[in-house]
Amino acid sequence: MKKKTFILFIAILSVLTSGCNNKSKEHEKMSFMTLMKNPKIETCINFLIEFPKSDKKQLICESLDSLLVLNPNTGLFSRKVEIGQDNELILEFLDIDDDAGDYYLKERNTYLLTVSNNGVLHNGQSIEISEFEKDLRQKFFEWEKEDDATQRKVDEIKFFGFVLVSKIITVLDTEQNPTKINWNNYLKCIEEVFSVYKSIWNEKSIEIWSKKFDNLEIEKRNALLEMYPFRMELNFNKRIFLNK
């Protein structure tokens, strides 16, 4: 590439990048203004997931602490993952109203992660994301034979027909008072859990269609999202199960 052409290419790239950054900043600003008009636990969480590097993060975490004083038993549940206009995966949580134990959810179908000041726990022991990924893959890909094994349901999915889909759901809770949550650890855990699912979708996309997930037609991407559904419940105190 000639020097002048290279300089022109860099200049164009700089302008495009600047335009994208300005658009992103404007979107963040508008989202923040909307959030401040009617702050809710779910909108605060969703904002921090969408804009993890926002300079408003500390302010929103303080808002979360205040909101949880009034509603300590709030529970959130993940909406179906959507594919955005820019091909990105959109993760969003909804309030499940007063059913913060949503006790219809069987403990046998859950993978409970607990946020502490020192990281994330599973069954009272510190757990690495690689261990969680190994366990999740087993829930999706292997047939469990134990009496209390994760249940499956029959779904009809395009390209695959009738299949048995695991009911596994990741449940996130805390071991502390809701007003003392380590938000950095809490949000990091959500991000890492979601990254495991993205890894699975990409792996299966390459295995089945020889293409990366991001390069698939939207119908095929949606089919994989249904085959290996992202399901996550957020709690802000200790999660108590009433059934198996």
ABEGO torsion letter per residue (X at the ends): XBAAAAAAAAAAAAAAAAAAAAAAAAAAAAAAAAAAABBBAAAAAAAAAABAABAAAAAAAAAAAAAAAABAABBBBBBBBBBBAAGBBBBBBBBAEABAAGAABBAAABBBBBBBAAEBBBGGBBBBAAAAAAAAAAAAABBBABAABBBBBBBBBBGAEBBBBBABBBBBBBABBAAABBAAAAAAAAAAAAAAAAAAAAAAAAAAAGBBAAABBAAAAAAAAAABBBBBBBBABBBBBABX
